[in-house]
Amino acid sequence: MTIFIPTPLRSYVGGKNAVEIEAATVASALAQLTAAHPDLRRHLFNDEGKVRAFVNLYLNDEDVRYLPAKEETAVSATDTLSIIPSIAGGSPFMPCGER
């Protein structure tokens, strides 16, 4: 599948705007993405390993939060996953203490 990377996170994936991943679910796609690009993990997940509140995920055009299986939703090779940062004050992809 293709994972689209937002501009603020592209430096963690070699400047790419998209990354190809083979995965069975949204969660496994994110796990593979962050395994291949470990510096990206702290920007996407909190200390408990959950997707940060300000990170929105869209499988094709569906908000993952509203899918019945959420992050355990099955994916195929033709699917796309978009990582969309919430728009708010400050930089949403900087961990606390780095603003």
Beta strands, then each sheet from edge to edge (+ up, - down):
strand 1: 2-4
strand 2: 18-20
strand 3: 55-59
strand 4: 62-63
strand 5: 80-85
sheet 1: 2+ 1- 5- 3+ 4-
end
